[in-house]
Amino acid sequence: MTETYRDSGRAGLEDEEEFVDILGERRRSSDIGFSLRTFSPHPYRGALSCSTADLNNAVLESQYLRYMAKEISMETGSSVEEVREDARGILEEMSQNLQLGFIRLMAYVLSKVLKRLFSSVLVNMEGLNALQQAVQESPVILMPNHRSYIDFLAISYIMFSYDIPVPVIAAGIPLAGMKLVGEILRRSGAFFIRRAIGSDKLYWAVLSEYVKTIVRRGFAPVEFYVEGLRSRTLKSLTPKLGMMHMVLEPYFKGEVYDITLVPISISYDRVLEESLLAHELLGIPKPKESTTGLLKASKVLQEDYGSMHVNFGRPLSVRQLCEGRINRGQYNLVPRDLPQKPSEEAQACVSWLAHLMVRVQEEGSLISPWSLMACLLLQAPATVLSEEGLLWHQLTEKTLWLRKLALDFGARLNWPGHVPDLDVISSTMAIHRSVVHRKAGRVFLVQEDEPARKHPVSPEEGVAKMAAAMLMLASYRNQSVHVFLRPAMLATAVRITKSTQRDELFAFFCFLQDVFSNEFIFIPGKSSQDFEEACFLLKKCGAVHVSQQEVTASAAGLEVLSFLQGLLQPFIDSYQVMFRYLCEDAVHVFSEKQFHPAVRNLATNLILSGELHTYEALSSDMQKNVLSALRRLETVTKLRASEQNEHKVDQAAVRRIGDVLSGKIPPQMLQTPPDARL
Amino acid sequence: MASNSSGGGSSDRQRIAQQRLRIIAGHLQGPVDGDSAILAAECKAQGSKTDVCREGKTVPRRRQEIMKWNGWGYSDSKFLFNKKGQAEFTGKRYRLSGMIIPGLKDWMEGTFGANLQHKTPATPLLTSSAVQPATLNKAFLEELKSTGIPFSHDAEDRVFRAHGHCLHEIFALREGKFGRVPDMVVWPNCHNDVVKIVELACKHNVCVIPYGGGTSVSSALECPPEETRSIVSLDTSQMNRILWIDEKNLTAHVEAGIVGQDLERLLNESGYCTGHEPDSMEFSSLGGWVATRASGMKKNIYGNIEDLVIHIRMVTPRGVIEKSCQGPRMSTGPDIHHFIMGSEGTLGVVTEVTMKIRPMPEYQKYGSVVFPNFEQGVACLREVAKQRCAPASIRLMDNEQFKFGHALKPQVSSIFTSFLDGLKTFYITKFKGFDPNRLCVATLLFEGDREKVLQHEKQVYDIAAKFGGLAAGEDNGQRGYMLTFVIAYLRDLGMDYYVIGESFETSVPWDRVLDICRNVKARIIQECKDKGVQFPPLSTCRVTQTYDTGACVYFYFAFNYRGLSDPVHVYEQVEHAAREEILANGGSLSHHHGVGKLRKEWMRDTVSNVGVGMLKSVKDYVDPDNIFGNRNLL
């Protein structure tokens, strides 16, 4: 543990944290020796160790599962024994089988892989020390964000290195299907959850009892991705609440004194899957998880991915967080191990906590210089990037300017302090040479060149080629978008409403939150604090004057405001394109299958005609978000009877939203009840 | 009888003799204070059996003659550290009296970080001038005088009846601080005296607060500071006769002021007992039990107070409430006894009670079981409850309390006993592999005829064995029960050395017992930390009663308050948080201590709005002018 890395990029902030490169030691000593090290973690003091068989047995024999088996057998007509047999099957498919031997194997392999991929893997020691304490005091839930396959097991690897109990990890079932690898993961602590559980009552019952039993017993931390899956866009995803509810319930019901949540932010200079992801977003399906696929992908091992940051957040006490938000007495009158629909209060509390955790993950992530550059590159016209090239010195100047703004906004920057700034920018560019290259003092976007073209490139194909690169840039911008988001929304409100009145701006700000709450993470019920924060930050960087009633743009703030407006513009434009599609005469009822290609067509045409300046409308992720947002706002409804997943549009309402977004009409409050799906 | 009533007959006799002397001396002296004329007036004998001699009674009118004014229990009994720095318990009343307790000092230092050099002595004497002058209602006083019922407005008498035994109450007394105290004390001798007093109180709008044994731990005896009327403390201690015993139906009719130890002793003389033994039975009164819904440690055989009571007479501002017959069960609408039981002095004064009695048990046997951990112990108690074979008493102490009990072991006289002790410890920890920091102990008390007791004992030990329990001897069991009687004395010792503490209780369904114990103990520790307590607190619990569907859990909590500017406030905050935790974990507001004023903020949540409304309408009907104005409960 020698190479300490001080990210002096955050010098402006008071708490300068110490990151340690855990690969430093690995590069000097043997990996075999490391994987065979004495591993002596201190687990939660109340916990007794618990074998896989014990655990599974406890789950199957639980009062809850017995009750559910009876209920399901009554509903389905099969015998209780059959149902219990099914439950056993589900459990076998699901359960982890954590074994130290396999952790050692994993530690060995990962040492090799990480050293090959990354120049350094940086971990904040302070967070790790706090975690080491926390695991002894109560059951711990590790909540990393999920940006790359490599995240998986990275946490376990770090835990192993620092004598912290290795977690059991919730994983998607496709991983279990991989030959050999599935089993290795299982033995390294992964348990597998099916993707579409839907209304399979028995499955839910087994899963929740399984998770709750692990939390109650506390013999190992539970690790899960509150975002549900790997973010294809590197932007935080709206949290999924099912798993969150399961891990919290033992606290709600008093079965444990407290639960500690540890948000973990993993940030990459360069993501392994960057181009795969971009293609996926353009509708080219991701390759199925398979062992051979994994071996083929080994060519990614040849490249340089810079460094990886793992920032362990401060351990958070669920008890403290939930104070005043949950009345635990609500479970007093029904046996706690009978199924009970969660109360609205509980649902709201879970949702709030889940959103909060994602926000903490965002705030803990390290912003790379490249992400700042991506923000800027995306604001240049596409033709400049593809043909004329952007002036290098302009880009560097602007990047340094943005660095200052980001610091003003409280971002954690991954900007090495001991290297000249220009070198930082150059080396960052070098890592990302698959996206941009520099020639004769200008910066160009790298477009994929497919070998052996037989016919000239059609305009549509041209758009698709640009799109892949543009979406990659957009993903890297997304790594830092949360830093600028709230001020950017205020800046946008200022531009669109042309008002200086606080209340009008606030109304529009809330409207934006409402429309974009599937796109960005907003903590439910925090709009006014978000607005205050936006005002504060813009005032801090001198972009606006704030008084009791008014927020006015300052003359000096033009550059900041226009940058921030530009940051949000692609989102607004893309949403408008989709609103426009939905308002076409022919579209009253549509299926999701039609929606994606149709929007893609429309967007392509608009790009070609020069009407649309962003490529992000082509992203299936954004398309899905628009649909979810409209469904939430009850302007699009899913037809129940439909087998093709058909939707009905209230075109007038969609048009209204579009009109507010473009400033034609003032925002009527489109508030909907807080999103509390489970 | 077991442990409470001292080591043998001789000291008993001695005590009674001393008391008699004192009383005689009192008669000779005449009225102590010119103003407070204490008039002796005999009530007419109402029953047939009034032949029980008065001198055998524990509680004199002037309680200060035998009891501490600012601590628990008898003046002659207390813990102290002698010149050698060893703990000893003074007096002659208890088994532990006159003994050296070698382990206590280390335990106190180790558990609390207390230090014998750092003392916090109490104000030695009650300064009458510090007591608010009495607000007297002249008209009431005049008419009262004419009844001949004894009364007093001596400061000491008043202060004595202004408090129960909550920590904040005793702490204030030790500092010589007095808040609102009653303006006078009356000592009715019988039911009719009470009727007269209540009539006069209504007539002259005087506030009456009934006072029984004064062992309340719910701030029930605290005078509401906002009360502007004259407050009369109605001390029932002189209404202490057994009026008759009905041997055909096995009932006894008793005046409600009698204290537990007298009731048992007097019944024992006739070969009977009630079997109602709350931990406070030395001092708490029958009327107090009824008014708070008390519970006794042997309720498994004899039942709680609501099971024991056959008939109640209560004087209210509206008149006397009682049933017309003594049928063992009635279907006559809601049971009016249940308006009275738990009314905590807000509706009237309980004057006479008819109670079930039982022939004294032929045989009594203590026992104890050591479990490897608390979880196993609770599982065993649950199984015992399920099989409905609970002994007269079964209590499970957690590890901290087990250690505490250990620290209270008196010095052993023979090397052989200490050798045996060592051997036992070795067997349990080394041979059986019990972790000394996890093991816990259950104490047992069996009662009945000899054969059945032995049979019962075997059944219980067999169940215990299934949960890894090892029989640990009678001695440990007996010491466990002794602890309940001396623990209140120990608090006074703690308070001499910066340690304050208290116990509180709840009842909870079986499936929640472990959760509530863990969570409440952890909450106490955390709250202490958060509130700046410098030393780790003692936070411990025990399961003291089993029922078919749940258990009663007792928590003990104490800490060293050195370095805190307002320790009582911190203490109260922590206790408040602990109660919140209890409620959040499905525990009840109280199992038997009652609500008083300490817990009334939670009443509405506990019994619902309509429930509070029902109680309130009863109060409004029975006592429209709030004569019984102690403001408990609602």
Boltz contact constraints between the chains, C-beta under 6 A:
constraints:
  - contact:
      token1: [A, 254]
      token2: [B, 515]
      max_distance: 6.0
  - contact:
      token1: [A, 254]
      token2: [B, 519]
      max_distance: 6.0
  - contact:
      token1: [A, 254]
      token2: [B, 585]
      max_distance: 6.0
  - contact:
      token1: [A, 255]
      token2: [B, 515]
      max_distance: 6.0
  - contact:
      token1: [A, 257]
      token2: [B, 519]
      max_distance: 6.0
  - contact:
      token1: [A, 257]
      token2: [B, 522]
      max_distance: 6.0
  - contact:
      token1: [A, 328]
      token2: [B, 584]
      max_distance: 6.0
  - contact:
      token1: [A, 329]
      token2: [B, 583]
      max_distance: 6.0
  - contact:
      token1: [A, 329]
      token2: [B, 584]
      max_distance: 6.0
  - contact:
      token1: [A, 332]
      token2: [B, 586]
      max_distance: 6.0
